[in-house]
Amino acid sequence: MSKLKLRGKDLRAIGYPEAPVISVAIGVMEKHYKHHSQDAALALLTQVLQDPAAFSADEHLGKIAEKLVVEPSAEIPLLPEALPYQVFGKEFIEDGALRQMNGAMRLPVTAAGALMPDAHQGYGLPIGGVLAVRNAVIPYAVGVDIGCRMCLSILDIPAASLEKNASEFKRELIAQTAFGAGMSWKKPEDDAVLENPAFREIGLLKHLQAKAAAQLSTSGSGNHFVEWGLVEITDPANEWNLAPGVYLGLLSHSGSRGLGAQIAAHYTKVAQDVCQLPREVQHLAWLEMDSDNGREYWTAMNLAGDYASANHHHIHRRLIKAMGATLLARVENHHNFAWKETHGGENLIVHRKGATPAGKGALGVIPGSMTEPGFIVRGRGFEGSLDSASHGAGRQMSRSKATQTFTGHELNRILKEKGVTLVGGGLDEAPGAYKDIHAVMAAQKPLVDVIGTFLPRIVRMADGGPSED
């Protein structure tokens, strides 16, 4: 007899609420009632739902009943005023982002925060927001695309060959990458991350492993990209002992695909069920780190981060192999994640939603736009920013406004002037939709030292679409 396999939608169909009880119920049934038929299992779950008190003493079903008998949570009051926090580049940050950050700084679990110069309004925590809290993790302060990150490979191929053999670089860039929502490869890659025990131990993840395997080494939509370009190393004391000069580079920006999105959606709903907040900050509902749900989310978040890293590594491996290159150096960093860190002598959970870790000596990549340079940086460990820096130039207009403002003719003119070949992309990603990367970098001089630059030359993106990074 085949083992029982339940899905969240099976339980919702018989009346179970969108709450932690679904994950608990699936775990209990698949472990202790695995030889039940689907119908028998659902019939038993229906009985527990209709009269949870009757099953409260049951060794196994009592765990489900306990989750069903929950007293309504009272709304959690906010602090009377926002805690103080530093803002970098305030002169070009929209009011909406500042309002969102002020809301985050009124959470009773908040200890400290900072706003980066590329900040703009998002959902819950603004993109470019850094939030440190006590004994809690906030799924929406991590973001929808968990583990969204940058990865830069510096290669041994002479930089001049990029222009000389442009058609070959473009051909392989198209052949070795796949973009867009739901995109997958016909022949999936294999990776140790797919064997992570969390895929077997957490109910939600059990049903996401197949999707994760199919989407491994693909890229999302929106501002995600893979591009060939020119790296200039300007710091003679760089960490790789590379001679200052110009090198060929491969840069990618993407995250954890459908895996991360579904983890974010599920645990945000769980958090909102157990953490009732005023409407204006409802997306900042948190999970306590010492709760079962908090531990589950932390495990799932770290899995999504490892998965995002594996995505980049496979993309780079294929392209490096296709061009017959050798890797000289690599720089990579998350910018949608949460970390356990110590600040002000206190152990905190630091959320960086669209912010680059910039602890003392930490290396990272801060991209510009499809025509503007990105920067290889070394963190200075500035406490006022909670060891953080911007994750890019940051949008200065929405996607819809960008498509209404720019024309295809104008975009093509800019690409030609800058010597950039674009594959895919759309007007929503036009360079003018972004802030001036040089102004953003100037606003964060106390936060990072620049040790090199990356100038895009052949850029591959999806054909457009929403993204929150």
Buried (B, 14 or more C-beta within 10 A) or exposed (E): EEEBBBBBEBBEEEEBBBBBBBBBBBBBBBEBBEEBEEEEBBEBBBEBBEEBEEBBEEEEBBBBBBBBEBEEEEEBEBEEEBBEBBBBBEEBBBEEBBBBBBBBBBBEBBBBBBBBBBBBBBBBBBBBBBBBBBBBBBBBBBBBBBBBBBBBBBBEBEBEBBEEEBEEBBEBBBEBBBBBBEBBBEEBBEBEBBEBEBBEEBBBBBBBBEBBBBBBBBBBBBBBBBBBBBBBBEBEEBEEEBEEEBBBBBBBBBBBBBBBBBBBBBBBBBBBBBBEBEEEBBBBBBBBBEBEBBBBBBBBBBBBBBBBBBBBBBBBBBBBEBBEBEEBBBBBBBBBBBBEBEBEEEEBBBBBBBBBBBBEEBBBBBBBBBBBBBBBBBBBBBEEBBBBBBBBBBBBBBBEEBBEBBEEEEBEEBBEEBEBBBBBBBBBBBBBBBBBBEEBBEBBEEBBBBBBBBBBBBBBBBEBBEBBB
